[in-house]
Amino acid sequence: MITNSSNAKIFNRHTMKLVSFLTGHEDTILSVEYFHPYVLTAGKDKVIKLHEIDPLGRSRLIANYHGHS
């Protein structure tokens, strides 16, 4: 879920409980894509962030891709 923020909240779709909280963008997140166990976030800061979510909901930033439009 993104809400005009530089952070993204990841919820369990069955329980609606918060699984993970992704941070690191310097401006608003415009897009989120999920493909288990990875999450991509793209922001106005022109950075795409690749996160991995483990089975316990912990997130790990894997890579930053700079300069997207």
Residue frames relative to the residue before (quaternion, step in Angstrom):
aa qw qx qy qz dx dy dz
M 1.0000 0.0000 0.0000 0.0000 0.00 0.00 0.00
I 0.0362 -0.7747 0.6310 0.0184 3.56 -0.97 0.86
T 0.0338 -0.8135 0.5799 -0.0270 3.55 -0.97 0.84
N 0.7316 -0.4175 0.2448 0.4801 3.56 0.31 1.28
S 0.5280 0.6187 -0.3775 0.4426 3.52 0.98 0.94
S 0.4738 -0.6413 0.5156 0.3138 3.54 -1.30 0.23
N 0.6569 0.4482 -0.3007 0.5265 3.59 1.31 0.22
A 0.1886 -0.7595 0.6089 0.1297 3.58 -1.24 0.45
K 0.2264 -0.7502 0.6077 0.1288 3.54 -1.06 0.83
I 0.1887 -0.7683 0.6054 0.0867 3.55 -0.93 0.96
F 0.1108 -0.8109 0.5744 0.0156 3.56 -0.73 1.14
N 0.4981 -0.5885 0.5379 0.3409 3.54 -1.27 0.49
R 0.4075 -0.7584 0.4499 0.2373 3.60 -0.58 1.06
H 0.6593 0.4973 -0.3119 0.4697 3.59 1.20 -0.37
T 0.7868 0.3068 -0.1532 0.5132 3.58 0.90 -0.92
M 0.3010 -0.7721 0.4848 0.2797 3.58 1.29 -0.45
K 0.4199 0.6722 -0.4890 0.3642 3.58 1.16 0.57
L 0.5482 -0.6091 0.4672 0.3319 3.54 -1.15 0.73
V 0.2180 -0.7882 0.5678 0.0935 3.56 -0.80 1.08
S 0.8063 -0.0860 0.1170 0.5735 3.55 0.87 -0.97
F 0.2308 -0.7450 0.6144 0.1196 3.54 -1.26 0.55
L 0.1485 -0.8224 0.5473 0.0464 3.59 -0.43 1.22
T 0.0576 -0.8004 0.5964 -0.0176 3.55 -0.83 1.05
G 0.4981 0.7066 -0.4496 0.2248 3.54 -1.31 -0.06
H 0.5991 0.5440 -0.3883 0.4408 3.61 1.12 -0.37
E 0.3928 -0.7256 0.5209 0.2189 3.55 -1.14 0.67
D 0.7572 0.1930 -0.1372 0.6087 3.58 1.32 -0.07
T 0.7698 -0.3862 0.2534 0.4406 3.57 -1.32 0.08
I 0.3947 -0.6744 0.5726 0.2481 3.57 -1.09 0.81
L 0.2414 -0.7986 0.5423 0.0995 3.55 -0.85 1.04
S 0.8176 0.0648 0.0084 0.5721 3.58 1.09 -0.62
V 0.0768 -0.7622 0.6416 0.0398 3.54 -1.21 0.69
E 0.0378 -0.7700 0.6369 0.0102 3.56 -0.98 0.89
Y 0.1408 -0.7953 0.5878 0.0463 3.55 -0.94 0.94
F 0.1488 0.7336 -0.6562 0.0956 3.55 -0.98 0.92
H 0.4795 -0.7495 0.3872 0.2417 3.49 -0.15 1.48
P 0.6362 -0.2838 -0.7164 0.0384 1.66 -1.55 1.97
Y 0.5230 0.6719 -0.3803 0.3612 3.60 1.22 0.42
V 0.1169 -0.7526 0.6437 0.0743 3.52 -1.27 0.60
L 0.1591 -0.7527 0.6326 0.0892 3.56 -0.97 0.94
T 0.0520 -0.7647 0.6409 0.0418 3.56 -1.01 0.83
A 0.0950 -0.7794 0.6182 0.0367 3.57 -1.02 0.85
G 0.0894 -0.8459 0.5257 0.0023 3.55 -0.78 1.02
K 0.6895 -0.4537 0.3801 0.4174 3.50 -1.41 0.11
D 0.5917 0.5762 -0.3572 0.4363 3.58 1.24 -0.36
K 0.4462 -0.7249 0.4124 0.3246 3.59 1.39 0.14
V 0.5448 0.5613 -0.4144 0.4652 3.55 1.11 0.80
I 0.1769 -0.7213 0.6593 0.1170 3.53 -1.12 0.82
K 0.1338 -0.7921 0.5938 0.0458 3.56 -0.84 1.02
L 0.2005 -0.7576 0.6128 0.1011 3.55 -0.96 0.96
H 0.0670 -0.7972 0.5995 -0.0227 3.55 -0.66 1.21
E 0.2048 -0.7277 0.6337 0.1644 3.56 -1.23 0.51
I 0.1887 -0.7700 0.6024 0.0933 3.57 -0.91 0.96
D 0.2809 -0.7714 0.5448 0.1710 3.61 -0.64 1.08
P 0.7190 -0.4635 0.2916 0.4280 3.63 -1.22 0.24
L 0.6764 0.4676 -0.2953 0.4865 3.61 1.18 -0.41
G 0.5869 -0.6155 0.3522 0.3907 3.58 1.30 0.03
R 0.4819 0.6492 -0.4559 0.3720 3.57 1.23 0.12
S 0.2570 -0.7748 0.5599 0.1423 3.55 -0.95 0.88
R 0.0964 -0.7619 0.6390 0.0439 3.50 -1.22 0.67
L 0.3548 -0.7200 0.5565 0.2146 3.55 -0.79 1.04
I 0.2243 -0.7986 0.5497 0.0991 3.56 -0.71 1.11
A 0.8136 -0.1119 0.1227 0.5572 3.58 0.88 -0.91
N 0.2304 -0.7144 0.6417 0.1573 3.50 -1.37 0.45
Y 0.1111 -0.7642 0.6327 0.0570 3.56 -0.98 0.87
H 0.1831 -0.8281 0.5271 0.0540 3.58 -0.49 1.23
G 0.7927 0.3991 -0.2609 0.3800 3.53 -1.26 0.59
H 0.3909 0.7066 -0.5153 0.2872 3.62 1.12 0.29
S 0.2994 -0.7563 0.5480 0.1950 3.57 -1.20 0.37
